[in-house]
Amino acid sequence: MEKGGGVVLHANLRINSSIPRRWTPFSRSLVPLLPSGCCARRTICRTIPRASPLIDHFRLCTFQKDRGQKVANKVFHKSRSAVCIYISCGSREASTSSDEMRKNEVLVDCGTDQECVLGGIVALGKFDALHIGHRELAIQASKAGTPFLLSFVRMAEVLGWESRPPIVAKCDRKRVLSSWAPYCGNVIPLEYEVDFSKVRHLTPRQFVERLSKELRVSGVVAGENYRFGYRAAGDASELMRLCEEYGLDAYIVRSVMDKSQPSYNGASKAINSNDRGQVSSTRVRHALAQRDMEYVAKLLGRKHRLVLTADKAAFCTPNRVSIQKSCMLNQPPEDGIFDSCSLLVNDEYIGPCRVTIDTELINIELDDGSSCLQNHLQNDHLLGIEF
């Protein structure tokens, strides 16, 4: 897949401001999702607000070089209980003192501050694997504005699903998102979590209304198979229609297809009923279960990193350590022997290693004696194994 080579199926763009704008190319390949009578714009414009001595508060202010000049993508001016937001549609004000808004806060990581995604472009999805399909959503969001990922937490608990470890350790997600910056105009996508229990009963309309009126985003990006609202009642077409109604830009992105699709036991079959050959988190989990780490790396766009805490080392010598499986912070590959791995301690590369995973332990053995593993292990350290 080429860098930033995704295809936007359709985009709603609503730009009415007379303020001078910077022109930014979006995508040359736009395929209308709606009937042929609907016209899709092929470019987006971003507003450059004039500098003002009244501006005393800057948030999420990202600068990027454009034809030798630094352009402020977003500037916020706070005045009493109102926020003036300078975005692609000019400026608008929104109240931040509403008791009703605070009562219904949905962003887990912002506390009482629901402005953290203010005016941004949010990619919608279940970003458990942060695979190349998720990266494509972030790429398209970065082309339209300041990119954010909006993911849900406590879904398994609320829906009664069986608990399972994440594909990416929570403490490792920032590193992965940082690696996406070169694909996203040198901007690191930020991630905010939504408490699923507070949105699960929302209709598609209510969900989009919250994005518009409470989180006050300026646009959304979603995959062509995206479903949302109570019992997944809304699809991509419904999302486009509702976003247009609420004045939000909307971009529907074609699924990134899995071009590898290796066969196991002489057969290659769909992973589940929703599988159409696209890259998915389910496909990543299946590949981990098959111990096909080369395939996993293709789906993720990077090597899979297993993260462990070092506080329960069952056995340790200068070049070998055994750690209980209970120390794992994310999903490992199925039990087996793995050569040509890499060992890291707190993101510092230690050296090549050989890993054996059995029913109780993860055994790590350095390939050479150039480093003493015991010198690197402390209770507050995190071990990373890249397969």
Buried (B, 14 or more C-beta within 10 A) or exposed (E): BEEBEBBBBBBBBBBEBEBEBEEBEBBEEBEBBBEEEEEBBBEBBBBBBEEEEEBEEEBBEBEBEBEEEEBBBBBBBBEEEBBBBBBBBBBBEBEBEBEEBEEEBBBBEBEEEBBBBBBBBBBBBEBBBBBBBBBBBBBBBBBBBBBBBBBBBBBEEBEEEEEEEBBBBEEBBEBBBEBBBEBBBEBBBBBBBBBBBBBBEBBBBBBBBBBBEBBBBBBBBBBBBBBBBBEEBBBBEBBBBBBBEBBBBBBBBBBBEBEBEEEEEEEEEEBEEEBEBBBBBBBBBBBBEBBBBEBBBBBBBBBBBBBBBBBEBEEBEEBBBBBBBEBBBBBBBEEEEBEEBBBBBEEEEBBBBBBBBEEEBBBBBBBEEEBEBEEBBEEEBBBBBBB
